[in-house]
C-alpha cells in the first residue's frame, strides 16, 4: 500500500480530530483570502477612479471629504464654489483640462452628476446604447445603473434633492435616458450624467417656480473641479495658487487616496495578524495531532518496518498526513473566502466600491504554498521521531 493511502486512512480513523484541524486551517486561510481580495479590489478601484486626475478644487473643508465626494461619490461635498472663480482657474496656464461637477440630486440613491464633455474625455467613456446627453434634462447612465434600476433608452425619471433618499422629489422636470455607457470598471458605472445646466435649472425651478437665472453667471455655483495639469511645474505652483489666493481648496487625489488606504490598512493589518495567529494555532494543533497519533501507532509502524517498510517511507507517511490536513484546510478556506466576499459584496448598500469574490489573484498562490508549508513544518518533528524510532524497543514493550 502506498504512503498516501496509509496516511489517508490514518487521518480518517479519527475524523473529529482531523475535522477540527481542517476547520482551524480553513478559518485562518478564509480570513486571509477575504483580506487579500478586498484590499486588492479596493486599491484597484481607488487607482482606477483617480488615475488621470491630478487635483480636485472645491470649497474649503476636509481634503479627504472633497476627494471622497468628487471622485468616489461616497461622501457629502464640502460645499459649493462660485462659477466665476472656477472658470478663472479652469483657464489658468497651469491647467490642461478642468472638468466641472455639479452635485446635489440623486435617483434611488444613485448620484446625478452635472458635468460636460471633458468628463467623457477624462474617463474615456464609450457609449453602449443610444448617445451622450446633448440637451437639458437628458442623461447618460452607467451600465450598473441601467441594470440595477432597470432603466433603458427613452425611460424618464424624477430626481430627488440630496445625495440619498427620495423625500424631496423634483416633480417639475423629468430626466430622460438617452444613452447607456459601456462598462468601465470604475465609478462611472454607477453614475447618472447630465449637463450642468440641468442641475441649475432643476434647483431654480424647484426653489423659485418658473423664474430662470440661467444668464446670471455671478450667482451660479459648482461643486468642484477635476483638474489635469499642463506641465510638471503645475504640481508645485497650482495647489499653492488655489489655497493661498482664493477661498477654495486644492486636494491631491494621490495623497488623500494614500491616506485613506493607510487608514483602511490599519484594520486590515490587525485582521491579518489575527488570521496568522489562527494559522499558527492550527499548525500547533496539527503538530499535536501527528505527535499523539505517532505515539499511538508506534507499534503499527514498527510492524510495518519489520515487514520491509523503510525509515524514509514511515517518515513520508507522517509528512503526508500533515500535508493532507493543511491542503484540505487551505483549499476549503480559500473557497469559503471567495464565497464570503461575494456574499458581502452582493449585500453592500453602496455600489460605488462593490466587492466581488468571483475573481482570482496571482497572490493567492502564496496562500496555497503557505498552507503546504505549515503542514510540512508541523510534521517535521513527528517524522524525524518516526525515522529514528527503535523498532526492537517498541516491539519489546508490546
N, C-alpha and C positions, 0 to 999 in steps of 0.2 A: 504494500500500500504506500502511496506517495506521501511525503511530509505534509502537503497541503490538505489531503483528505483526513489525515490523522489530526491535524490542527483544527480543522473544521468540526469534526466530531467531538473533539475535546472541548472546544468552546461551548457548543450547544448541549453538552452534558450538564451544564449549569446555566440554563437560559436566563434566569433572573440576574445573575452576576454579569453575564455578557450584555444583556439589555441595558443594565444600569450604566456600564461603561460607554456603550454606544450613545445613550441619551446625553451623558455628560459631554462627550466629544461633539455631538451634533449641536448641542445648545451653544457651546462656545464658538464653533465654526459658523453657525447660523447668524449669531450677533456680528461676527467679523464680516460675513458676507453682506449683511444689510448695510453696515457702516461703509464698506468698500464701494458698494454700488451707489449708495446715497451720496457720499462725498464726491464721487466721480461725476455723477449726473449734475449735482448742484454746481460743482466747479465748471463743468462744461456749459451749463446754462448761463452762469454768470459771465463767462467769457464770450459766448455767442451773442448775448444781448448787448454787450458793451464794447465789442472788439473794434468797431470803427468809429466810436465816439470818444473824442479827446477831452471834452469838457461839457459840463452842464451848467447853465446860468439860470438862476431863479431868485426868488425872494430870500432875504436873509433868514437864517434859522439853522437847523441841523443839516450839515452837508450830506450825511448819510441818508437822512429823510428825503432830501432833494433827489438823490440818486435812486432811492427805492421807488419814489413816486414817478419819476420821469423816464426811467429806463426799464425798471422791473414791474412798475404799476402795482405794487403791493403795499403802498402806504399813502397817506394823505399828503398833498403838496404843502410846501411851507408858506404858500400864499401866491399872489399874482404879481406880475411886473408890468410896468407901463409899456404899451406897444411902441410908443415913440422912442423910448430909450433902448428897447430891444432891437429896433430896426437900426439904430445908430451902431450898436455893437455888431449886428449882422453884416454891416457894410465896412467893418474895420479891416484895414490891410492885413491884420493878423489872421483873419478868418477866411477859410476856403469855402465852407458850407455852413449855413445856420438853418436848423430845422425848427420851426415854431411848434409848440404844443399848447393846446387849449383843452384843459380837462375840467370836469365838473359834473358830468352826467354818466349814467350807466343804463344798461338794459339787462335786467335779471342778473345783476352782479357783474356783467361784462362791461368794461370801460369803453366809453365813446370818446375817441381822441380826434380833436380838430387839428389838422396839420396841412401840409401842402405836398407838392410833387417831390420836394427834397427828401421827404421821409421815404418815399418809394425808392429813390436813388441810394439813400443811406443804407437801407436794409436789402437792397437789390430784390425788391418784391416782383413777383410774376403772377399773372392772372391765370387761374384755372378755368373759371367760367365767367362770362359777362365782360365787364370793363371796369376801369377805375372810376371813382366818383368824378363828376365834372361840374355839377351844379349844386346849389344849396340843397341840403337835406337828402342828398344821395350818399350812400355808404358802400364801402368795400369791406368785406368781413373776412376774418381769418378762417382757415379750414376747420379749426376746433370749434369756433363759434357756430359755424354752419351746422356742424354735426351735433353739438350739444344742445343748441337752441332750436334745432330743426328749421333753420332758415334757408330759403332758396331765392334765386333771382326773381325779382318782382314783388317779393313779400314786403309788407310795411310793418312798422312797429313804433311804439312811443317810448322815448327816453324818459328816465326819471332823474330828478335832481339829486345830486350827491354821488358818491363813488360806490355806494352799496345801498341796497334797499329799494323798495318801489312805493314809498308812501307819498311822494310828491311827483306825480307823473305829468309830463308836458303834453297835454292832450290837444294843444292848439296846432301842433305841427307833427305829422308822422315822418319818420325816416323811411327811405326806400332802399332796398338792397339792389345794387346794380352790378356787383361783382363779388366773386369769391376767390381768395388768394390760394396759390399753391402752398403746400406745407413747407414751412421754412425751418422748423425745428428750433424756433426761438419765440420770444414773447409776442410777435406779431400774429402768431396762430390764434391768439386769444384776445384780439382787439377788434373793435369796430371803428373803422377810419372814415372820416368825412373832412370837409374843409373847415377852416377856422370860422368863416362867416356863418356857417350853420350853427355853431355853438353860440356865437354872439347873438344872432337873431333869435335863437330859441330862448335865451335868457332875457333879451329885450322885451319880447312879446309876452313872456311869462310874467315879468315883473311890472311892465308898464303898458299892457294892452297892445295896440297896434302901432304905437309910436316907435319909429325905427331910428336908431342912432348910427346907421351904417357909415355915414360920412364923417362922424365925429371921432377922428383918429385920436384926439387928445385924451378921450375918456376910455379908449379901448385898452384891454389888458390881455396878456398871455400868461400861461402858467410857467413856462420855461422855454429855453432854447437849447437844442443839442448842437454842439459846436465841433467842427473839424478844423484843425489848424492848417494854415497855408504853408508854414515852414517850421523847422525845429526851433527857431528863435521865438516863436509864439508861445512855446511851453513856459518859458521864463517870464515873458513880458505880459501876455494877455490876462492870466489869472490875477496878477497884481493890479493891472489896469482896472479890472472889474471890481475887485474887492476894495480898492483904495479910492477910486474916483466916482463910484456910483453907489446907489442904495441897494444894489443887488449883490449876490454872492456867486462865486465860481467854485464848483466842486469837481474834483477829478474822479471819474469812474474807476480808474485803475487803483487809485489809493483807497477809495471808500469800499470797493469790492474786496480788496485785500483785507481791509479792516473788518468787513462783515464776515468774510470767510474765517478770519482768525478767531472771531467771537464764536462762530459755529464750531470751529475746530476744538475749542476748549471742551465742549460737551462730547464731541466725537472722540477726542483723546481719552477722556475719562471712561467712556464706554469701551474703547479698545482695550484699555488696561484691565477693565473688568472681564472682558472676554478672554484675554490672555491668561488671567488668573484662573478662570474656569478651565481653560485648556491645560494649565499646569496641574490643577486638581485632577482632571481626567487622566493625565499622564501618570500621576501618582497612583490613582485608582487602578489603572491598567497594570502598573508595576506590582502592586499588592496582589492583584488577582492572579497574575502569572506566577508570582513568587509562591503564593499559597497553593496554587494548582500544581506547581513543580514539587512541592513538599508532599502533597497528597498522592502524586503519581510517580514518586521516585521509584517505587517497586516496579510499576509497569514499564517505566523507561529502562530500568535495569534488565528486565526480561527481554526488552527489545534489543538491548546491547548484546545479550547472550545469544540472541537469535541472528546476529550478524549486522545489526544497525551500527553505523559508525558514530563517533562522537560528534562529528560535523552534522550528520543527519538529525541527531537528537537536538542539537542547538538550533538547527534550521526550523524544526517543528515549533520550538518555543518562540522564535522570532516571527514565524509565520502567524502565530496566534495573535501577537501584538499588532502586527501589520493589518490583519483581517479586522480586528476590532476598530482600529483607528481609521482604516479605509472606509469601512461601513459608516462609522460615525461622521466622517468628513463629507462623504457624498450625500448622506441624508441631511446633514446640516446645511450644505450649500444649496440643495434643492429647497429645503424649508426657508432659507434666507431669501431666495428668489420669490417664492410664493408669498411670503410675509410682506415683502416690499411691494409686490403687485397689489396685495390687499390694501396696504396702507395708501398707495398711490390712487387706487380706484375710489377710496373714501375720503380723499382730500377735499376740503371745501374750496380751496383756491386751485384753479387750473394753471396759474401763471408759472408755477415751478413744480408741475406734476411729475411724480417719480413713477418708474415702472420697474418691475422685476424681470421683464422679458428681454433682458439684454445680457450679453456675455462679455466680460472684460478679460483681457490677457493677464491681468494681475491675479486673477482667480487661480491660476496655475500654482502660484506661491502658496495659497491656502491648501491646495491638494498635497503639495510636497511637504508642507509643514505638518499635516496630519500623518503622513507616512513617517516622517522623522520622529514624531512623538512616539509612534508605535515601535520603531526600531530602538530608540533610546530607552524606552520603558522596558524593553525585552532584553537589553544587553546583559544586565546583571543576572537575571534568571537563566539566560542562555549560556553564560560563562559558567555558572554553577552546574548546569546540566552537562556541559562539556567536561568539567573537572570531576564530576561525581565518581566515587569509588564503588563500582558495582558489587564487588565482593563484600564490602561492609554493609551495603544496603540489603543484599540477599541474606547475609548472616543474621541481620536484625529481624528479618521476616521469616 
